[in-house]
C-alpha cells in the first residue's frame, strides 16, 4: 500500500506595503498614524448617533417637505426607516415593505419608495447593491474613503486643498470614522451639503451643520 502524506503549504500574510513607491508608502504610513478625531466646526454629531441598525443594506437622502430638514432613509434586513438628519429622530418605519420594493436592487435606479412625509416619492439608495452619495459640497468640503489597512475603511473629511495628500491632520483633513467592527456600506453628503453620513452593516452615523 502506498501511503500519501498531504503537504499543506504555510499561509503567510502578504506585505501590504509591497510594490509601493516611497511616496505611496509614506502616504500609507501617514493615514495609518492618523487617529480618529471629532469633525471640525461647523459640523456637529447628530443627537442619538450612531444609530444601531442591524443588517443595514444602504442609505439615501431626501428632504422633509415641511421643515426642509435633510432626511436619511435606511434600508435594512428588517425593513425601511426614515430619520431626521438634524434632530436624529426616527420619524417613520416600515417593517414589512412589499417584496418588489424591499431592497434597491429590485429597481433599475437602485431606489426604494419613500415613507412617512415623503410617501409617494422614491429615494435612491447607496450601499451593498451599489450606487453612491455626494463626495463633495458646493462650498468645498470633501469626503474620501481609504483603505490603508484592508479591509477596514477610514472616512476622511477635508476642506479646500486639505486632502490627505497635503496639509496636517486635524487642520486640513480629519479622520472622522474608522470601520473596524462592521462592514462599510456608504459615506457621503446630502445634496444640500448640510449632512454627512456614514453607514455600516450595523449602524448609521450622522453629522449636521447650518448653512454658512
C-alpha positions, 0 to 999 in steps of 0.5 A, spaced: 500 500 500 502 506 498 501 511 503 500 519 501 502 524 506 498 531 504 503 537 504 499 543 506 503 549 504 504 555 510 499 561 509 503 567 510 500 574 510 502 578 504 506 585 505 501 590 504 506 595 503 509 591 497 510 594 490 509 601 493 513 607 491 516 611 497 511 616 496 505 611 496 508 608 502 509 614 506 502 616 504 500 609 507 504 610 513 501 617 514 493 615 514 495 609 518 498 614 524 492 618 523 487 617 529 480 618 529 478 625 531 471 629 532 469 633 525 471 640 525 466 646 526 461 647 523 459 640 523 456 637 529 454 629 531 447 628 530 443 627 537 442 619 538 448 617 533 450 612 531 444 609 530 444 601 531 441 598 525 442 591 524 443 588 517 443 595 514 443 594 506 444 602 504 442 609 505 439 615 501 437 622 502 431 626 501 428 632 504 422 633 509 417 637 505 415 641 511 421 643 515 426 642 509 430 638 514 435 633 510 432 626 511 436 619 511 432 613 509 435 606 511 434 600 508 435 594 512 434 586 513 428 588 517 425 593 513 425 601 511 426 607 516 426 614 515 430 619 520 431 626 521 438 628 519 438 634 524 434 632 530 436 624 529 429 622 530 426 616 527 420 619 524 417 613 520 418 605 519 416 600 515 417 593 517 414 589 512 415 593 505 412 589 499 417 584 496 418 588 489 420 594 493 424 591 499 431 592 497 434 597 491 436 592 487 429 590 485 429 597 481 433 599 475 435 606 479 437 602 485 431 606 489 426 604 494 419 608 495 419 613 500 415 613 507 412 617 512 412 625 509 415 623 503 410 617 501 409 617 494 416 619 492 422 614 491 429 615 494 435 612 491 439 608 495 447 607 496 450 601 499 451 593 498 447 593 491 451 599 489 450 606 487 453 612 491 452 619 495 455 626 494 463 626 495 463 633 495 459 640 497 458 646 493 462 650 498 468 645 498 468 640 503 470 633 501 469 626 503 474 620 501 474 613 503 481 609 504 483 603 505 490 603 508 489 597 512 484 592 508 479 591 509 477 596 514 475 603 511 477 610 514 472 616 512 476 622 511 473 629 511 477 635 508 476 642 506 479 646 500 486 643 498 486 639 505 486 632 502 490 627 505 495 628 500 497 635 503 496 639 509 496 636 517 491 632 520 486 635 524 487 642 520 486 640 513 483 633 513 480 629 519 479 622 520 472 622 522 470 614 522 474 608 522 470 601 520 473 596 524 467 592 527 462 592 521 462 592 514 462 599 510 456 600 506 456 608 504 459 615 506 457 621 503 453 628 503 446 630 502 445 634 496 444 640 500 451 639 503 448 640 510 449 632 512 454 627 512 453 620 513 456 614 514 453 607 514 455 600 516 452 593 516 450 595 523 449 602 524 448 609 521 452 615 523 450 622 522 453 629 522 449 636 521 451 643 520 447 650 518 448 653 512 454 658 512 
